[in-house]
Amino acid sequence: MKRLLITAMFCGLFTTVFAQTKTDSAKTKTDTVKIKKKTFKLIIGGDTKTKEGVKMVEPEAAIQTSHFNFGLTFSRFDLGFARLVDNGSFTLSQKNQFLDYKGGKTAYVGFDVLQLGYRFNPYFKIYLAGGFDWTLIRLRQNITILENLSELNFRNEPINFSKNRFSSSYLRIPLAFDFRTKDDKRGNKFHFTVGPEIGFLLNGKVKQISDEMGKKKFYDNYHFKQFRYGYYARAGYKNLGLFVKYYGNDMFENSPDQNGLKNLNFGLTFGL
């Protein structure tokens, strides 16, 4: 996970520094754009803007009303909490009690690294993105989720784990309908984004730390859903917002005791 985060940050930096291009040619009949220095396209939070240094030199009226956008980006960094929903309830059923977790340490992390979009006007655009996310469940009980079984199962352990984390990682592909307001006096705007999202499982993982065993890591698919789908919403101001995401299908497959167990995520988004 750490390697992917560093790679994504490098991609965002690479796009910012080296993606030089000609300035947008769109102008209105009454507005004239004067550029004194070289300009470049800077992708921040999914929006491409023409910049001179750090100062915008193009008036808002001269921004293209419609255009395609494609490129690398490091945006929509989601950092929040994950909650398991057992057949509509936040209380786990008896069959799923082994998945009892520490709510304050059960997290969701994700970000986008690629984007293809079309802006219809200054206030609405549609884009398709690609990125990665992790659901990190901090288990309460001293158990080990077992690998390579026909169903999800566990083993009780006679030791105390200081960390017992059960996690999944996915390639995420969201489709976004992005609405935004006019710039305020400070040049910032409000965003509201909704849309569906699909995901493909990359791997499952168990990470344990204890005095007796030290640090242990185990990898398997752990019956996590190979393909998932869900819906999300984001709302925010400037480059900071809130998100909520709910998956329509179950977290696990081919494991009947976990039928109806779903996933809900919510938290902060950086880089709208």
C-alpha positions in Angstrom: 0.0 0.0 0.0 2.8 2.4 0.9 4.5 1.8 -2.5 1.3 2.5 -4.3 0.8 5.8 -2.4 4.3 6.9 -3.3 3.9 5.9 -6.9 0.6 7.9 -7.2 2.1 11.0 -5.6 5.0 10.8 -8.0 2.6 10.5 -10.9 0.7 13.6 -9.7 4.0 15.5 -9.4 5.1 14.4 -12.8 1.9 15.6 -14.4 2.1 18.9 -12.7 5.7 19.7 -13.6 6.2 18.2 -17.0 2.8 18.4 -18.7 3.6 21.6 -20.6 1.2 22.6 -23.4 -0.1 25.6 -25.3 -2.6 27.9 -23.7 -6.3 27.4 -24.4 -7.3 29.3 -27.5 -10.9 29.9 -26.4 -11.7 33.6 -26.2 -14.9 35.6 -26.2 -15.5 38.5 -28.6 -15.0 41.0 -25.7 -12.2 39.3 -23.7 -8.6 39.2 -24.7 -6.1 36.9 -23.0 -2.5 38.2 -22.7 0.2 35.8 -21.7 3.6 37.2 -20.8 5.2 33.9 -19.9 5.1 30.3 -20.8 2.0 28.5 -19.6 1.3 25.0 -18.7 -1.6 22.8 -17.8 -1.9 21.9 -14.1 -4.2 19.1 -13.0 -5.4 19.7 -9.4 -8.3 17.8 -8.0 -9.3 16.6 -11.5 -9.6 20.1 -13.0 -7.2 21.3 -15.7 -6.4 25.0 -15.5 -4.1 27.3 -17.5 -1.6 28.9 -15.1 1.3 31.5 -15.2 3.4 30.4 -12.3 0.8 30.2 -9.5 -1.4 33.1 -10.8 -4.3 32.6 -13.1 -3.9 34.8 -16.1 -7.0 33.8 -18.1 -10.3 35.4 -17.1 -13.2 33.0 -16.2 -15.2 34.2 -19.2 -12.5 33.0 -21.6 -12.4 29.4 -20.2 -13.6 26.9 -22.8 -17.2 26.0 -22.3 -16.7 22.4 -23.5 -13.7 20.2 -24.0 -12.2 16.8 -23.4 -9.7 16.1 -20.6 -7.4 13.1 -20.3 -4.3 12.5 -18.3 -2.6 11.4 -15.1 -3.8 12.9 -11.8 -3.5 12.5 -8.1 -6.9 13.6 -6.9 -10.0 12.6 -4.8 -7.9 11.3 -2.0 -10.5 9.6 0.3 -9.6 9.1 3.9 -12.4 7.9 6.2 -14.0 5.1 8.1 -15.5 1.7 7.0 -18.6 0.1 8.5 -20.0 -3.4 7.9 -23.7 -3.6 7.3 -25.2 -7.0 8.1 -28.5 -7.4 6.2 -29.4 -3.7 6.9 -28.0 -3.5 10.5 -24.8 -2.2 11.9 -25.0 -5.0 14.5 -23.2 -8.1 13.2 -25.2 -11.4 13.3 -24.0 -14.3 15.3 -22.4 -16.0 12.3 -20.4 -12.8 11.6 -19.3 -12.0 15.2 -15.8 -13.1 14.4 -15.6 -10.0 12.2 -16.3 -7.7 15.1 -14.1 -4.7 14.6 -12.7 -1.5 16.3 -14.8 1.3 14.7 -12.3 4.0 15.3 -9.5 2.0 13.6 -11.4 0.5 10.7 -10.5 2.7 7.8 -11.1 3.3 4.1 -8.4 4.9 1.9 -8.5 5.6 -1.8 -7.4 7.9 -4.6 -7.6 8.3 -8.4 -4.6 8.3 -10.7 -6.2 8.5 -14.2 -9.0 10.6 -15.6 -11.0 10.9 -18.9 -13.6 13.6 -18.9 -15.7 16.0 -20.9 -16.8 19.4 -19.7 -20.1 20.6 -21.1 -19.9 24.1 -19.6 -18.1 25.8 -16.6 -20.6 24.3 -14.2 -21.0 20.6 -15.3 -18.7 17.8 -16.5 -18.7 14.0 -16.7 -15.5 12.0 -16.1 -14.4 8.4 -15.8 -11.5 7.8 -13.4 -9.3 5.0 -12.4 -7.6 4.5 -9.0 -7.1 2.2 -6.0 -8.7 1.8 -2.6 -8.3 -0.2 0.6 -10.7 -1.3 3.3 -8.8 -1.9 6.5 -10.7 -3.8 9.2 -9.2 -3.9 12.7 -10.5 -7.1 14.3 -11.2 -7.1 18.0 -10.8 -10.8 18.6 -7.5 -12.8 18.7 -8.3 -14.9 15.6 -6.6 -15.6 12.3 -8.7 -15.5 9.1 -7.7 -18.7 7.3 -6.5 -19.0 3.7 -7.4 -21.2 0.8 -10.7 -22.6 2.3 -14.0 -23.2 0.5 -15.7 -20.7 2.8 -14.5 -17.8 4.9 -13.4 -19.2 8.3 -11.1 -18.5 11.2 -9.0 -20.0 14.0 -8.9 -18.8 17.6 -5.4 -18.0 18.8 -4.0 -18.3 22.4 -2.1 -15.0 22.1 -3.0 -11.3 22.3 -2.5 -9.3 19.0 -1.6 -5.7 19.3 -2.8 -5.4 15.7 -5.0 -7.8 13.8 -6.0 -6.2 10.5 -8.1 -7.9 7.8 -8.1 -5.9 4.6 -8.9 -5.8 0.9 -7.6 -3.7 -2.0 -9.4 -2.9 -5.2 -8.9 -1.2 -8.5 -11.7 1.3 -8.5 -13.4 2.9 -11.6 -15.9 5.6 -10.8 -18.1 7.5 -13.2 -18.8 11.0 -12.0 -21.4 13.6 -12.7 -19.7 16.7 -11.3 -21.6 20.0 -10.6 -19.9 23.2 -9.4 -20.9 26.7 -8.7 -19.5 30.0 -10.0 -16.3 31.2 -8.4 -16.7 33.2 -5.3 -14.8 36.4 -4.5 -11.7 34.3 -3.6 -11.8 32.4 -6.8 -13.1 29.2 -5.2 -16.2 27.1 -5.8 -18.5 24.5 -4.3 -18.5 21.0 -5.8 -21.2 18.3 -5.7 -20.5 14.9 -7.4 -22.5 11.7 -7.6 -22.2 8.6 -9.6 -21.7 4.8 -9.8 -18.5 2.9 -9.2 -17.2 -0.5 -10.0 -14.2 -2.3 -8.6 -12.0 -5.3 -9.3 -10.3 -7.2 -6.4 -6.5 -7.0 -6.3 -5.9 -9.0 -3.1 -6.9 -9.7 0.4 -4.5 -9.5 3.4 -4.2 -10.4 7.0 -1.6 -8.5 9.1 -0.9 -9.4 12.7 1.5 -8.1 15.3 2.1 -9.8 18.7 4.9 -10.2 21.2 4.8 -14.0 20.7 4.9 -14.1 16.9 6.2 -10.7 15.9 4.9 -9.3 12.6 3.0 -11.7 10.3 1.4 -11.1 6.9 -0.8 -13.5 4.9 -2.2 -13.0 1.4 -5.3 -14.6 -0.2 -8.5 -13.5 -1.8 -10.4 -14.5 1.4 -13.6 -14.8 -0.6 -13.8 -11.0 -1.1 -16.0 -10.2 -4.0 -14.0 -10.3 -7.2 -16.3 -7.7 -8.8 -18.2 -5.1 -6.8 -20.4 -2.2 -7.7 -21.7 0.8 -5.6 -22.7 4.4 -5.5 -21.1 7.5 -4.0 -21.5 11.2 -3.4 -19.1 14.0 -2.7 -19.7 17.5 -1.6 -17.1 20.2 -0.8 -15.6 23.6 -1.2 -12.4 24.4 -3.0 -10.2 21.2 -2.6 -11.8 19.8 0.6 -15.0 17.8 0.9 -17.0 14.9 2.4 -17.8 11.6 0.8 -20.1 8.7 1.4 -19.9 5.4 -0.5 -22.2 2.3 -0.4 -21.7 -1.0 -2.2 -24.7 -2.7 -3.7 -23.4 -6.2 -3.7 -22.0 -8.3 -0.8 -18.5 -8.0 0.5 -17.9 -11.8 0.2 -18.8 -14.5 -2.3 -19.1 -18.3 -2.2 -19.4 -18.1 1.6 -23.1 -18.5 2.6 -22.7 -17.3 6.2 -21.7 -13.9 4.9 -24.6 -13.4 2.6 -26.1 -9.9 3.0 -22.9 -8.5 4.6 -22.2 -5.2 2.8 -19.8 -2.2 3.1 -20.4 1.5 3.8 -17.6 4.1 3.7 -17.6 7.8 4.7 -15.0 10.5 5.5 -13.0 13.3 4.0 -11.9 13.9 0.4 -8.9 16.0 -0.5 -8.5 17.3 -4.0 -12.0 17.5 -5.5 
